[in-house]
């Protein structure tokens, strides 16, 4: 898959996630980048912000592969 297709597919998949699913993926994310968010913080931010955090970390980790 070329990088443009990867980006488009990743953005589309994350854009459709529910709040609970986005939060679950952030809290369960495993990579060399350590995420340290509290439940209270993730519950307080918007769904768009949750998706943005997840997209940023997914794309950052993909670039480190």
PQR file of N, CA, C, O and H, with PARSE charges and radii, in Angstrom:
ATOM      1  N   UNK A   1       0.854  -1.174   0.000 -0.4000 1.5000
ATOM      2  CA  UNK A   1       0.000   0.000   0.000 -0.0000 2.0000
ATOM      3  C   UNK A   1       0.897   1.233   0.000  0.5500 1.7000
ATOM      4  O   UNK A   1       1.835   1.321   0.793 -0.5500 1.4000
ATOM      5  N   UNK A   2       0.616   2.172  -0.874 -0.4000 1.5000
ATOM      6  CA  UNK A   2       1.422   3.380  -0.906 -0.0000 2.0000
ATOM      7  C   UNK A   2       1.041   4.296   0.261  0.5500 1.7000
ATOM      8  O   UNK A   2       0.015   4.095   0.912 -0.5500 1.4000
ATOM      9  H   UNK A   2      -0.145   2.100  -1.518  0.4000 1.0000
ATOM     10  N   UNK A   3       1.874   5.294   0.513 -0.4000 1.5000
ATOM     11  CA  UNK A   3       1.678   6.139   1.693 -0.0000 2.0000
ATOM     12  C   UNK A   3       0.380   6.945   1.635  0.5500 1.7000
ATOM     13  O   UNK A   3      -0.237   7.195   2.670 -0.5500 1.4000
ATOM     14  H   UNK A   3       2.708   5.457  -0.015  0.4000 1.0000
ATOM     15  N   UNK A   4      -0.030   7.347   0.454 -0.4000 1.5000
ATOM     16  CA  UNK A   4      -1.277   8.113   0.346 -0.0000 2.0000
ATOM     17  C   UNK A   4      -2.482   7.238   0.702  0.5500 1.7000
ATOM     18  O   UNK A   4      -3.377   7.670   1.428 -0.5500 1.4000
ATOM     19  H   UNK A   4       0.472   7.143  -0.387  0.4000 1.0000
ATOM     20  N   UNK A   5      -2.497   6.031   0.195 -0.4000 1.5000
ATOM     21  CA  UNK A   5      -3.587   5.101   0.505 -0.0000 2.0000
ATOM     22  C   UNK A   5      -3.605   4.769   1.992  0.5500 1.7000
ATOM     23  O   UNK A   5      -4.668   4.720   2.611 -0.5500 1.4000
ATOM     24  H   UNK A   5      -1.771   5.679  -0.395  0.4000 1.0000
ATOM     25  N   UNK A   6      -2.425   4.542   2.563 -0.4000 1.5000
ATOM     26  CA  UNK A   6      -2.331   4.257   3.996 -0.0000 2.0000
ATOM     27  C   UNK A   6      -2.919   5.412   4.798  0.5500 1.7000
ATOM     28  O   UNK A   6      -3.712   5.199   5.716 -0.5500 1.4000
ATOM     29  H   UNK A   6      -1.561   4.582   2.061  0.4000 1.0000
ATOM     30  N   UNK A   7      -2.531   6.625   4.450 -0.4000 1.5000
ATOM     31  CA  UNK A   7      -3.023   7.805   5.159 -0.0000 2.0000
ATOM     32  C   UNK A   7      -4.537   7.925   5.029  0.5500 1.7000
ATOM     33  O   UNK A   7      -5.228   8.128   6.027 -0.5500 1.4000
ATOM     34  H   UNK A   7      -1.888   6.798   3.705  0.4000 1.0000
ATOM     35  N   UNK A   8      -5.054   7.802   3.822 -0.4000 1.5000
ATOM     36  CA  UNK A   8      -6.495   7.924   3.602 -0.0000 2.0000
ATOM     37  C   UNK A   8      -7.273   6.848   4.361  0.5500 1.7000
ATOM     38  O   UNK A   8      -8.299   7.140   4.975 -0.5500 1.4000
ATOM     39  H   UNK A   8      -4.492   7.637   3.011  0.4000 1.0000
ATOM     40  N   UNK A   9      -6.794   5.621   4.322 -0.4000 1.5000
ATOM     41  CA  UNK A   9      -7.465   4.528   5.027 -0.0000 2.0000
ATOM     42  C   UNK A   9      -7.415   4.709   6.535  0.5500 1.7000
ATOM     43  O   UNK A   9      -8.397   4.453   7.232 -0.5500 1.4000
ATOM     44  H   UNK A   9      -5.960   5.383   3.823  0.4000 1.0000
ATOM     45  N   UNK A  10      -6.270   5.151   7.033 -0.4000 1.5000
ATOM     46  CA  UNK A  10      -6.119   5.367   8.469 -0.0000 2.0000
ATOM     47  C   UNK A  10      -7.020   6.490   8.950  0.5500 1.7000
ATOM     48  O   UNK A  10      -7.698   6.346   9.968 -0.5500 1.4000
ATOM     49  H   UNK A  10      -5.472   5.359   6.467  0.4000 1.0000
ATOM     50  N   UNK A  11      -7.036   7.601   8.236 -0.4000 1.5000
ATOM     51  CA  UNK A  11      -7.891   8.734   8.605 -0.0000 2.0000
ATOM     52  C   UNK A  11      -9.365   8.320   8.574  0.5500 1.7000
ATOM     53  O   UNK A  11     -10.122   8.645   9.488 -0.5500 1.4000
ATOM     54  H   UNK A  11      -6.486   7.718   7.409  0.4000 1.0000
ATOM     55  N   UNK A  12      -9.760   7.620   7.544 -0.4000 1.5000
ATOM     56  CA  UNK A  12     -11.161   7.193   7.430 -0.0000 2.0000
ATOM     57  C   UNK A  12     -11.548   6.243   8.560  0.5500 1.7000
ATOM     58  O   UNK A  12     -12.641   6.353   9.115 -0.5500 1.4000
ATOM     59  H   UNK A  12      -9.145   7.356   6.801  0.4000 1.0000
ATOM     60  N   UNK A  13     -10.673   5.323   8.897 -0.4000 1.5000
ATOM     61  CA  UNK A  13     -10.977   4.369   9.964 -0.0000 2.0000
ATOM     62  C   UNK A  13     -11.085   5.065  11.317  0.5500 1.7000
ATOM     63  O   UNK A  13     -11.998   4.772  12.089 -0.5500 1.4000
ATOM     64  H   UNK A  13      -9.785   5.233   8.446  0.4000 1.0000
ATOM     65  N   UNK A  14     -10.182   5.966  11.611 -0.4000 1.5000
ATOM     66  CA  UNK A  14     -10.202   6.665  12.894 -0.0000 2.0000
ATOM     67  C   UNK A  14     -11.377   7.633  12.970  0.5500 1.7000
ATOM     68  O   UNK A  14     -11.950   7.827  14.042 -0.5500 1.4000
ATOM     69  H   UNK A  14      -9.441   6.205  10.984  0.4000 1.0000
ATOM     70  N   UNK A  15     -11.736   8.234  11.855 -0.4000 1.5000
ATOM     71  CA  UNK A  15     -12.839   9.209  11.838 -0.0000 2.0000
ATOM     72  C   UNK A  15     -14.184   8.581  12.182  0.5500 1.7000
ATOM     73  O   UNK A  15     -15.114   9.286  12.578 -0.5500 1.4000
ATOM     74  H   UNK A  15     -11.270   8.076  10.984  0.4000 1.0000
ATOM     75  N   UNK A  16     -14.294   7.281  12.038 -0.4000 1.5000
ATOM     76  CA  UNK A  16     -15.568   6.616  12.317 -0.0000 2.0000
ATOM     77  C   UNK A  16     -15.636   5.992  13.707  0.5500 1.7000
ATOM     78  O   UNK A  16     -16.662   5.421  14.076 -0.5500 1.4000
ATOM     79  H   UNK A  16     -13.539   6.709  11.717  0.4000 1.0000
ATOM     80  N   UNK A  17     -14.567   6.094  14.474 -0.4000 1.5000
ATOM     81  CA  UNK A  17     -14.545   5.481  15.802 -0.0000 2.0000
ATOM     82  C   UNK A  17     -15.469   6.211  16.774  0.5500 1.7000
ATOM     83  O   UNK A  17     -15.599   7.435  16.736 -0.5500 1.4000
ATOM     84  H   UNK A  17     -13.734   6.558  14.174  0.4000 1.0000
ATOM     85  N   UNK A  18     -16.094   5.446  17.625 -0.4000 1.5000
ATOM     86  CA  UNK A  18     -16.889   6.028  18.709 -0.0000 2.0000
ATOM     87  C   UNK A  18     -15.943   6.546  19.782  0.5500 1.7000
ATOM     88  O   UNK A  18     -14.748   6.250  19.761 -0.5500 1.4000
ATOM     89  H   UNK A  18     -15.989   4.452  17.656  0.4000 1.0000
ATOM     90  N   UNK A  19     -16.474   7.310  20.710 -0.4000 1.5000
ATOM     91  CA  UNK A  19     -15.688   7.823  21.832 -0.0000 2.0000
ATOM     92  C   UNK A  19     -15.063   6.661  22.608  0.5500 1.7000
ATOM     93  O   UNK A  19     -13.865   6.673  22.893 -0.5500 1.4000
ATOM     94  H   UNK A  19     -17.444   7.551  20.727  0.4000 1.0000
ATOM     95  N   UNK A  20     -15.869   5.672  22.943 -0.4000 1.5000
ATOM     96  CA  UNK A  20     -15.368   4.545  23.732 -0.0000 2.0000
ATOM     97  C   UNK A  20     -14.264   3.789  23.002  0.5500 1.7000
ATOM     98  O   UNK A  20     -13.267   3.398  23.610 -0.5500 1.4000
ATOM     99  H   UNK A  20     -16.841   5.662  22.712  0.4000 1.0000
ATOM    100  N   UNK A  21     -14.441   3.583  21.700 -0.4000 1.5000
ATOM    101  CA  UNK A  21     -13.444   2.853  20.926 -0.0000 2.0000
ATOM    102  C   UNK A  21     -12.155   3.657  20.786  0.5500 1.7000
ATOM    103  O   UNK A  21     -11.065   3.100  20.911 -0.5500 1.4000
ATOM    104  H   UNK A  21     -15.250   3.900  21.206  0.4000 1.0000
ATOM    105  N   UNK A  22     -12.266   4.951  20.528 -0.4000 1.5000
ATOM    106  CA  UNK A  22     -11.070   5.796  20.415 -0.0000 2.0000
ATOM    107  C   UNK A  22     -10.305   5.804  21.738  0.5500 1.7000
ATOM    108  O   UNK A  22      -9.080   5.690  21.754 -0.5500 1.4000
ATOM    109  H   UNK A  22     -13.152   5.404  20.426  0.4000 1.0000
ATOM    110  N   UNK A  23     -11.028   5.938  22.837 -0.4000 1.5000
ATOM    111  CA  UNK A  23     -10.395   5.939  24.153 -0.0000 2.0000
ATOM    112  C   UNK A  23      -9.738   4.592  24.435  0.5500 1.7000
ATOM    113  O   UNK A  23      -8.615   4.542  24.937 -0.5500 1.4000
ATOM    114  H   UNK A  23     -12.024   6.031  22.824  0.4000 1.0000
ATOM    115  N   UNK A  24     -10.428   3.507  24.115 -0.4000 1.5000
ATOM    116  CA  UNK A  24      -9.874   2.169  24.338 -0.0000 2.0000
ATOM    117  C   UNK A  24      -8.578   1.974  23.556  0.5500 1.7000
ATOM    118  O   UNK A  24      -7.614   1.407  24.071 -0.5500 1.4000
ATOM    119  H   UNK A  24     -11.340   3.548  23.707  0.4000 1.0000
ATOM    120  N   UNK A  25      -8.560   2.440  22.324 -0.4000 1.5000
ATOM    121  CA  UNK A  25      -7.354   2.289  21.500 -0.0000 2.0000
ATOM    122  C   UNK A  25      -6.206   3.139  22.014  0.5500 1.7000
ATOM    123  O   UNK A  25      -5.052   2.712  21.975 -0.5500 1.4000
ATOM    124  H   UNK A  25      -9.343   2.901  21.905  0.4000 1.0000
ATOM    125  N   UNK A  26      -6.510   4.338  22.496 -0.4000 1.5000
ATOM    126  CA  UNK A  26      -5.454   5.187  23.069 -0.0000 2.0000
ATOM    127  C   UNK A  26      -4.891   4.536  24.325  0.5500 1.7000
ATOM    128  O   UNK A  26      -3.674   4.449  24.489 -0.5500 1.4000
ATOM    129  H   UNK A  26      -7.448   4.685  22.528  0.4000 1.0000
ATOM    130  N   UNK A  27      -5.758   4.085  25.200 -0.4000 1.5000
ATOM    131  CA  UNK A  27      -5.308   3.503  26.466 -0.0000 2.0000
ATOM    132  C   UNK A  27      -4.569   2.180  26.240  0.5500 1.7000
ATOM    133  O   UNK A  27      -3.699   1.818  27.032 -0.5500 1.4000
ATOM    134  H   UNK A  27      -6.747   4.156  25.067  0.4000 1.0000
ATOM    135  N   UNK A  28      -4.901   1.467  25.184 -0.4000 1.5000
ATOM    136  CA  UNK A  28      -4.263   0.187  24.917 -0.0000 2.0000
ATOM    137  C   UNK A  28      -3.134   0.238  23.907  0.5500 1.7000
ATOM    138  O   UNK A  28      -2.590  -0.799  23.526 -0.5500 1.4000
ATOM    139  H   UNK A  28      -5.608   1.760  24.541  0.4000 1.0000
ATOM    140  N   UNK A  29      -2.777   1.438  23.468 -0.4000 1.5000
ATOM    141  CA  UNK A  29      -1.770   1.575  22.422 -0.0000 2.0000
ATOM    142  C   UNK A  29      -0.409   1.099  22.924  0.5500 1.7000
ATOM    143  O   UNK A  29       0.047   1.519  23.988 -0.5500 1.4000
ATOM    144  H   UNK A  29      -3.218   2.281  23.777  0.4000 1.0000
ATOM    145  N   UNK A  30       0.231   0.228  22.164 -0.4000 1.5000
ATOM    146  CA  UNK A  30       1.536  -0.324  22.528 -0.0000 2.0000
ATOM    147  C   UNK A  30       2.530  -0.041  21.410  0.5500 1.7000
ATOM    148  O   UNK A  30       2.352  -0.465  20.268 -0.5500 1.4000
ATOM    149  H   UNK A  30      -0.140  -0.114  21.300  0.4000 1.0000
ATOM    150  N   UNK A  31       3.569   0.679  21.767 -0.4000 1.5000
ATOM    151  CA  UNK A  31       4.646   0.955  20.820 -0.0000 2.0000
ATOM    152  C   UNK A  31       5.822   1.527  21.596  0.5500 1.7000
ATOM    153  O   UNK A  31       5.828   1.526  22.827 -0.5500 1.4000
ATOM    154  H   UNK A  31       3.715   1.023  22.694  0.4000 1.0000
ATOM    155  N   UNK A  32       6.802   2.008  20.874 -0.4000 1.5000
ATOM    156  CA  UNK A  32       7.950   2.639  21.524 -0.0000 2.0000
ATOM    157  C   UNK A  32       7.572   3.989  22.123  0.5500 1.7000
ATOM    158  O   UNK A  32       8.270   4.501  22.999 -0.5500 1.4000
ATOM    159  H   UNK A  32       6.797   2.009  19.874  0.4000 1.0000
ATOM    160  N   UNK A  33       6.476   4.561  21.654 -0.4000 1.5000
ATOM    161  CA  UNK A  33       5.966   5.817  22.214 -0.0000 2.0000
ATOM    162  C   UNK A  33       5.035   5.462  23.363  0.5500 1.7000
ATOM    163  O   UNK A  33       4.053   4.744  23.175 -0.5500 1.4000
ATOM    164  H   UNK A  33       5.910   4.145  20.943  0.4000 1.0000
ATOM    165  N   UNK A  34       5.341   5.962  24.543 -0.4000 1.5000
ATOM    166  CA  UNK A  34       4.521   5.673  25.711 -0.0000 2.0000
ATOM    167  C   UNK A  34       3.493   6.786  25.896  0.5500 1.7000
ATOM    168  O   UNK A  34       3.843   7.960  26.016 -0.5500 1.4000
ATOM    169  H   UNK A  34       6.139   6.546  24.696  0.4000 1.0000
ATOM    170  N   UNK A  35       2.226   6.399  25.916 -0.4000 1.5000
ATOM    171  CA  UNK A  35       1.144   7.354  26.138 -0.0000 2.0000
ATOM    172  C   UNK A  35       0.746   7.293  27.601  0.5500 1.7000
ATOM    173  O   UNK A  35       0.612   6.207  28.165 -0.5500 1.4000
ATOM    174  H   UNK A  35       1.941   5.445  25.819  0.4000 1.0000
ATOM    175  N   UNK A  36       0.555   8.445  28.218 -0.4000 1.5000
ATOM    176  CA  UNK A  36       0.237   8.493  29.642 -0.0000 2.0000
ATOM    177  C   UNK A  36      -0.917   9.461  29.867  0.5500 1.7000
ATOM    178  O   UNK A  36      -0.724  10.582  30.339 -0.5500 1.4000
ATOM    179  H   UNK A  36       0.664   9.328  27.761  0.4000 1.0000
ATOM    180  N   UNK A  37      -2.113   9.011  29.523 -0.4000 1.5000
ATOM    181  CA  UNK A  37      -3.319   9.818  29.702 -0.0000 2.0000
ATOM    182  C   UNK A  37      -4.164   9.206  30.807  0.5500 1.7000
ATOM    183  O   UNK A  37      -4.229   7.985  30.947 -0.5500 1.4000
ATOM    184  H   UNK A  37      -2.270   8.101  29.140  0.4000 1.0000
ATOM    185  N   UNK A  38      -4.800  10.048  31.577 -0.4000 1.5000
ATOM    186  CA  UNK A  38      -5.712   9.551  32.597 -0.0000 2.0000
ATOM    187  C   UNK A  38      -7.108   9.400  31.999  0.5500 1.7000
ATOM    188  O   UNK A  38      -7.445  10.043  31.005 -0.5500 1.4000
ATOM    189  H   UNK A  38      -4.748  11.041  31.462  0.4000 1.0000
ATOM    190  N   UNK A  39      -7.903   8.549  32.615 -0.4000 1.5000
ATOM    191  CA  UNK A  39      -9.294   8.405  32.189 -0.0000 2.0000
ATOM    192  C   UNK A  39     -10.027   9.734  32.303  0.5500 1.7000
ATOM    193  O   UNK A  39     -10.808  10.095  31.423 -0.5500 1.4000
ATOM    194  H   UNK A  39      -7.629   8.026  33.422  0.4000 1.0000
ATOM    195  N   UNK A  40      -9.776  10.459  33.384 -0.4000 1.5000
ATOM    196  CA  UNK A  40     -10.449  11.746  33.574 -0.0000 2.0000
ATOM    197  C   UNK A  40     -10.150  12.719  32.441  0.5500 1.7000
ATOM    198  O   UNK A  40     -11.049  13.405  31.953 -0.5500 1.4000
ATOM    199  H   UNK A  40      -9.141  10.166  34.099  0.4000 1.0000
ATOM    200  N   UNK A  41      -8.889  12.780  32.024 -0.4000 1.5000
ATOM    201  CA  UNK A  41      -8.524  13.678  30.927 -0.0000 2.0000
ATOM    202  C   UNK A  41      -9.207  13.253  29.627  0.5500 1.7000
ATOM    203  O   UNK A  41      -9.791  14.084  28.930 -0.5500 1.4000
ATOM    204  H   UNK A  41      -8.159  12.223  32.421  0.4000 1.0000
ATOM    205  N   UNK A  42      -9.136  11.974  29.304 -0.4000 1.5000
ATOM    206  CA  UNK A  42      -9.730  11.501  28.053 -0.0000 2.0000
ATOM    207  C   UNK A  42     -11.246  11.660  28.063  0.5500 1.7000
ATOM    208  O   UNK A  42     -11.842  11.907  27.015 -0.5500 1.4000
ATOM    209  H   UNK A  42      -8.662  11.299  29.869  0.4000 1.0000
ATOM    210  N   UNK A  43     -11.876  11.523  29.220 -0.4000 1.5000
ATOM    211  CA  UNK A  43     -13.322  11.724  29.324 -0.0000 2.0000
ATOM    212  C   UNK A  43     -13.710  13.189  29.145  0.5500 1.7000
ATOM    213  O   UNK A  43     -14.825  13.492  28.720 -0.5500 1.4000
ATOM    214  H   UNK A  43     -11.391  11.322  30.071  0.4000 1.0000
ATOM    215  N   UNK A  44     -12.790  14.096  29.468 -0.4000 1.5000
ATOM    216  CA  UNK A  44     -13.101  15.532  29.441 -0.0000 2.0000
ATOM    217  C   UNK A  44     -12.898  16.172  28.070  0.5500 1.7000
ATOM    218  O   UNK A  44     -13.444  17.245  27.810 -0.5500 1.4000
ATOM    219  H   UNK A  44     -11.884  13.850  29.813  0.4000 1.0000
ATOM    220  N   UNK A  45     -12.128  15.538  27.191 -0.4000 1.5000
ATOM    221  CA  UNK A  45     -11.859  16.169  25.899 -0.0000 2.0000
ATOM    222  C   UNK A  45     -12.875  15.705  24.858  0.5500 1.7000
ATOM    223  O   UNK A  45     -13.567  14.705  25.041 -0.5500 1.4000
ATOM    224  H   UNK A  45     -11.685  14.666  27.402  0.4000 1.0000
ATOM    225  N   UNK A  46     -12.942  16.449  23.777 -0.4000 1.5000
ATOM    226  CA  UNK A  46     -13.921  16.149  22.724 -0.0000 2.0000
ATOM    227  C   UNK A  46     -13.543  14.878  21.964  0.5500 1.7000
ATOM    228  O   UNK A  46     -12.396  14.431  21.989 -0.5500 1.4000
ATOM    229  H   UNK A  46     -12.379  17.262  23.628  0.4000 1.0000
ATOM    230  N   UNK A  47     -14.529  14.318  21.297 -0.4000 1.5000
ATOM    231  CA  UNK A  47     -14.294  13.145  20.458 -0.0000 2.0000
ATOM    232  C   UNK A  47     -13.300  13.480  19.348  0.5500 1.7000
ATOM    233  O   UNK A  47     -12.440  12.662  19.021 -0.5500 1.4000
ATOM    234  H   UNK A  47     -15.461  14.680  21.277  0.4000 1.0000
ATOM    235  N   UNK A  48     -13.407  14.658  18.773 -0.4000 1.5000
ATOM    236  CA  UNK A  48     -12.451  15.052  17.736 -0.0000 2.0000
ATOM    237  C   UNK A  48     -11.026  15.079  18.270  0.5500 1.7000
ATOM    238  O   UNK A  48     -10.096  14.669  17.575 -0.5500 1.4000
ATOM    239  H   UNK A  48     -14.105  15.323  19.038  0.4000 1.0000
ATOM    240  N   UNK A  49     -10.847  15.555  19.492 -0.4000 1.5000
ATOM    241  CA  UNK A  49      -9.509  15.602  20.099 -0.0000 2.0000
ATOM    242  C   UNK A  49      -8.990  14.178  20.348  0.5500 1.7000
ATOM    243  O   UNK A  49      -7.813  13.899  20.121 -0.5500 1.4000
ATOM    244  H   UNK A  49     -11.602  15.889  20.056  0.4000 1.0000
ATOM    245  N   UNK A  50      -9.860  13.288  20.811 -0.4000 1.5000
ATOM    246  CA  UNK A  50      -9.462  11.885  20.998 -0.0000 2.0000
ATOM    247  C   UNK A  50      -8.978  11.287  19.682  0.5500 1.7000
ATOM    248  O   UNK A  50      -7.931  10.642  19.622 -0.5500 1.4000
ATOM    249  H   UNK A  50     -10.816  13.515  20.996  0.4000 1.0000
ATOM    250  N   UNK A  51      -9.748  11.511  18.648 -0.4000 1.5000
ATOM    251  CA  UNK A  51      -9.374  10.974  17.334 -0.0000 2.0000
ATOM    252  C   UNK A  51      -8.062  11.581  16.848  0.5500 1.7000
ATOM    253  O   UNK A  51      -7.239  10.889  16.248 -0.5500 1.4000
ATOM    254  H   UNK A  51     -10.598  12.035  18.696  0.4000 1.0000
ATOM    255  N   UNK A  52      -7.870  12.863  17.105 -0.4000 1.5000
ATOM    256  CA  UNK A  52      -6.641  13.546  16.702 -0.0000 2.0000
ATOM    257  C   UNK A  52      -5.429  12.929  17.410  0.5500 1.7000
ATOM    258  O   UNK A  52      -4.401  12.682  16.780 -0.5500 1.4000
ATOM    259  H   UNK A  52      -8.539  13.425  17.592  0.4000 1.0000
ATOM    260  N   UNK A  53      -5.547  12.686  18.700 -0.4000 1.5000
ATOM    261  CA  UNK A  53      -4.447  12.068  19.451 -0.0000 2.0000
ATOM    262  C   UNK A  53      -4.123  10.700  18.867  0.5500 1.7000
ATOM    263  O   UNK A  53      -2.958  10.377  18.633 -0.5500 1.4000
ATOM    264  H   UNK A  53      -6.382  12.887  19.212  0.4000 1.0000
ATOM    265  N   UNK A  54      -5.146   9.907  18.634 -0.4000 1.5000
ATOM    266  CA  UNK A  54      -4.930   8.560  18.098 -0.0000 2.0000
ATOM    267  C   UNK A  54      -4.292   8.619  16.713  0.5500 1.7000
ATOM    268  O   UNK A  54      -3.342   7.886  16.439 -0.5500 1.4000
ATOM    269  H   UNK A  54      -6.092  10.169  18.824  0.4000 1.0000
ATOM    270  N   UNK A  55      -4.796   9.471  15.851 -0.4000 1.5000
ATOM    271  CA  UNK A  55      -4.224   9.601  14.510 -0.0000 2.0000
ATOM    272  C   UNK A  55      -2.764  10.038  14.584  0.5500 1.7000
ATOM    273  O   UNK A  55      -1.919   9.497  13.871 -0.5500 1.4000
ATOM    274  H   UNK A  55      -5.568  10.067  16.074  0.4000 1.0000
ATOM    275  N   UNK A  56      -2.467  10.998  15.430 -0.4000 1.5000
ATOM    276  CA  UNK A  56      -1.091  11.490  15.545 -0.0000 2.0000
ATOM    277  C   UNK A  56      -0.135  10.389  15.976  0.5500 1.7000
ATOM    278  O   UNK A  56       0.956  10.258  15.421 -0.5500 1.4000
ATOM    279  H   UNK A  56      -3.154  11.437  16.009  0.4000 1.0000
ATOM    280  N   UNK A  57      -0.537   9.602  16.955 -0.4000 1.5000
ATOM    281  CA  UNK A  57       0.371   8.556  17.441 -0.0000 2.0000
ATOM    282  C   UNK A  57       0.482   7.419  16.424  0.5500 1.7000
ATOM    283  O   UNK A  57       1.566   6.858  16.257 -0.5500 1.4000
ATOM    284  H   UNK A  57      -1.424   9.708  17.406  0.4000 1.0000
ATOM    285  N   UNK A  58      -0.593   7.070  15.751 -0.4000 1.5000
ATOM    286  CA  UNK A  58      -0.538   6.012  14.740 -0.0000 2.0000
ATOM    287  C   UNK A  58       0.388   6.430  13.595  0.5500 1.7000
ATOM    288  O   UNK A  58       1.225   5.641  13.155 -0.5500 1.4000
ATOM    289  H   UNK A  58      -1.473   7.526  15.887  0.4000 1.0000
ATOM    290  N   UNK A  59       0.242   7.649  13.120 -0.4000 1.5000
ATOM    291  CA  UNK A  59       1.075   8.106  12.012 -0.0000 2.0000
ATOM    292  C   UNK A  59       2.531   8.283  12.440  0.5500 1.7000
ATOM    293  O   UNK A  59       3.444   8.005  11.662 -0.5500 1.4000
ATOM    294  H   UNK A  59      -0.438   8.289  13.478  0.4000 1.0000
ATOM    295  N   UNK A  60       2.750   8.739  13.661 -0.4000 1.5000
ATOM    296  CA  UNK A  60       4.110   8.894  14.160 -0.0000 2.0000
ATOM    297  C   UNK A  60       4.800   7.543  14.272  0.5500 1.7000
ATOM    298  O   UNK A  60       5.959   7.398  13.883 -0.5500 1.4000
ATOM    299  H   UNK A  60       2.008   8.965  14.293  0.4000 1.0000
ATOM    300  N   UNK A  61       4.096   6.569  14.796 -0.4000 1.5000
ATOM    301  CA  UNK A  61       4.685   5.231  14.932 -0.0000 2.0000
ATOM    302  C   UNK A  61       4.914   4.576  13.579  0.5500 1.7000
ATOM    303  O   UNK A  61       5.895   3.854  13.401 -0.5500 1.4000
ATOM    304  H   UNK A  61       3.155   6.687  15.111  0.4000 1.0000
ATOM    305  N   UNK A  62       4.037   4.814  12.640 -0.4000 1.5000
ATOM    306  CA  UNK A  62       4.201   4.261  11.287 -0.0000 2.0000
ATOM    307  C   UNK A  62       5.474   4.816  10.656  0.5500 1.7000
ATOM    308  O   UNK A  62       6.188   4.104   9.949 -0.5500 1.4000
ATOM    309  H   UNK A  62       3.241   5.400  12.784  0.4000 1.0000
ATOM    310  N   UNK A  63       5.751   6.091  10.917 -0.4000 1.5000
ATOM    311  CA  UNK A  63       6.961   6.713  10.384 -0.0000 2.0000
ATOM    312  C   UNK A  63       8.233   6.182  11.001  0.5500 1.7000
ATOM    313  O   UNK A  63       9.314   6.328  10.430 -0.5500 1.4000
ATOM    314  H   UNK A  63       5.171   6.669  11.491  0.4000 1.0000
ATOM    315  N   UNK A  64       8.112   5.564  12.169 -0.4000 1.5000
ATOM    316  CA  UNK A  64       9.287   5.012  12.860 -0.0000 2.0000
ATOM    317  C   UNK A  64       9.541   3.559  12.500  0.5500 1.7000
ATOM    318  O   UNK A  64      10.526   2.977  12.957 -0.5500 1.4000
ATOM    319  H   UNK A  64       7.234   5.445  12.633  0.4000 1.0000
ATOM    320  N   UNK A  65       8.676   2.960  11.692 -0.4000 1.5000
ATOM    321  CA  UNK A  65       8.867   1.550  11.307 -0.0000 2.0000
ATOM    322  C   UNK A  65      10.027   1.386  10.365  0.5500 1.7000
ATOM    323  O   UNK A  65      10.326   0.269   9.943 -0.5500 1.4000
ATOM    324  H   UNK A  65       7.876   3.433  11.321  0.4000 1.0000
TER
END
